Every structure is written in C-alpha cells, then in structure tokens.
Amino acid sequence: MKVEISKTFDVNAPSKDVWDFMTDVKKVSTCIPGAEYLEDLGDNRHSVLLVVKVGPIKSKYRGEVYLKNIDEEKQIIEIEGKGTDIKGKGGANMELNGAIVAKEDNLTEVVGDSTVTIQGMLAQFGSRMVEDVSNQLFLQFTKSLSSKLEGTEENKDVNDSEDNTLSGMAVASAALRGVSGRLMDKIKGKDE
C-alpha cells in the first residue's frame, strides 16, 4: 500500500536554527513519539528504533534513515527511510522531500512531501487509518519541535518520559475523529 502525505507548519525561530535542527537526525528523533536514535552509520545514514503502541499491542521497528541529498544553500533535503518490524511482520519505506522557508518576523515554514509504502500487517489498517495515525504523529512531532526551537519546552524531551511510545489512546482517538468526520461528510453530502 502506498500513501502520499504532505505537511506544512510554521516555527517561531530563525530558518538557520530550524535547518540545523531538522538536518540532525539525533535531535529530530527526540521529537518523534516512540523514536530512539541508535547510531550514526556513516555516509549520512543513521540507525533508529521506533516503538508504536496501540492498545495492548506494542510493535518495534528497526529502521535506517538516509539523508540522500542536503542542499544547505537552498535549504532543501531528500530523505529515504526504511523500517522492518523486529518480529518480521511487515515494514515500511519512506521518501521525503523537505524544505525550510524563511518568512517575516523570524518565522520559518517547514514543508514536507512524503510517499510511504507499507507492507505486511501495517498495510491491513488501510490508507485512511495510516493517514489518521500520521496526523497524530505529526501533531505530537510539531508540538515538540516547536517547543524546542522556540525555547518553550519544560526541560523535558518526548523521549525522556518512561513510556515514549505513540499512545494507543491518541491513535484511537485520531482514528475515530477521522472516521466520524468522513461519515459526517458523507451524510451532509446526501442531505444537500
């Protein structure tokens, strides 16, 4: 299953600071729920671990992030990622094109367009569920990233907590909101 995801958000910080942070896989990992930076593999390749917990089910994915193309002058980056369930029950590949755009008043826009290809058990959830989970991850990521770059964090990384996995309750809540929103859209469409 292939899913395309485009996201844009603003950070109240200079573009240089945002660029430096976003091109440091170890720092970015601290903003992703359930992510753990493992090691620098050299040649812009990094090993990471991602833990996702949905209800009583907890899955671990070992992955590799490759900073394929970094253009500091234009502040654009191409990233390839791949991950495999450590129990061998599936995995995912991702291609991401990102850009940092300086705006007025020390505001920076972060733009990301990605294509995610999912195999195995993850693919059984369907593209709508993957989009809903992606949206929840994105919200948690941007909140953490913004607080770090804007200096508003309370001296606590996402990964400093005892259980830093993507919350099953948050995923379920996001999925229910997504399903109910789509259902309401269908009902409204029939009423008009």
Residue pairs with C-beta under 8 A, 6 or more apart in sequence:
1 117
1 118
1 119
1 123
1 126
1 127
1 130
2 115
2 116
2 117
2 118
3 115
3 116
3 117
3 118
3 127
3 130
3 131
3 134
4 113
4 114
4 115
4 116
5 112
5 113
5 114
5 115
5 116
5 131
5 134
6 111
6 112
6 113
6 114
7 111
7 112
7 138
8 109
8 110
8 111
8 112
9 109
9 110
9 142
9 146
10 103
10 107
10 108
10 109
10 110
11 18
11 107
11 108
11 110
11 145
11 146
11 149
11 150
12 106
12 107
12 108
12 146
12 149
12 150
13 106
13 108
13 149
13 150
14 102
14 106
14 108
15 75
15 100
15 101
15 102
15 108
17 108
17 149
18 100
18 108
18 110
18 149
19 72
19 75
19 100
21 27
21 28
21 145
21 148
21 149
22 28
22 77
22 98
22 100
22 110
23 67
23 70
23 72
23 77
25 37
25 46
25 48
25 65
25 67
26 37
26 40
26 46
27 148
28 145
29 35
29 36
29 37
29 48
29 159
30 37
30 144
30 148
30 157
30 158
30 159
31 141
31 144
31 145
31 148
31 157
31 158
32 50
32 137
32 140
32 141
32 144
32 158
33 137
33 140
33 141
33 158
33 164
33 165
33 166
33 167
34 50
34 51
34 52
34 53
34 164
34 165
34 166
35 48
35 49
35 50
35 159
35 164
36 48
36 49
36 50
36 51
36 159
37 46
37 47
37 48
38 46
38 47
38 48
38 49
39 46
39 47
40 46
40 47
41 47
41 64
44 66
44 67
44 68
44 70
45 64
45 65
45 66
45 67
46 64
46 65
46 66
46 67
47 62
47 63
47 64
48 62
48 63
48 64
48 65
48 83
49 60
49 61
49 62
49 63
50 60
50 61
50 63
50 83
51 58
51 59
51 60
51 61
51 164
51 165
51 166
52 58
52 59
52 61
52 165
52 166
52 171
53 59
53 163
53 165
53 166
53 167
53 168
54 168
54 171
54 172
55 168
55 172
56 168
57 168
58 165
59 85
59 87
59 89
60 85
60 86
60 87
61 83
61 84
61 85
61 86
61 91
61 92
62 83
62 84
62 86
63 81
63 82
63 83
63 84
64 81
64 82
64 83
65 79
65 80
65 81
66 79
66 80
66 81
67 77
67 78
67 79
68 78
68 79
68 80
69 76
69 77
69 78
70 77
70 78
71 77
74 99
75 99
75 100
75 101
75 102
76 97
76 98
76 99
76 100
77 96
77 97
77 98
77 99
78 95
78 96
78 97
78 98
79 94
79 95
79 96
79 98
80 93
80 94
80 95
80 96
81 92
81 93
81 94
81 95
81 96
82 91
82 92
82 93
82 94
83 91
83 92
84 90
84 91
85 91
85 120
85 121
85 122
89 120
89 121
90 118
90 119
90 120
90 121
90 122
90 123
91 118
91 119
91 120
91 122
92 116
92 117
92 118
92 119
92 122
93 116
93 117
94 114
94 115
94 116
94 117
95 114
95 115
96 112
96 113
96 114
97 112
97 113
97 114
98 110
98 111
98 112
98 113
99 110
99 111
99 112
100 108
100 109
100 110
100 111
101 108
101 109
101 110
101 111
102 108
103 109
116 130
116 134
118 130
122 130
125 133
128 178
128 179
128 182
129 175
129 178
131 178
132 171
132 174
132 175
132 177
132 178
132 179
133 166
133 171
133 174
133 175
135 174
135 178
136 166
136 170
136 171
136 173
136 174
137 166
140 158
140 166
140 170
144 153
144 157
144 158
146 152
147 153
147 154
158 164
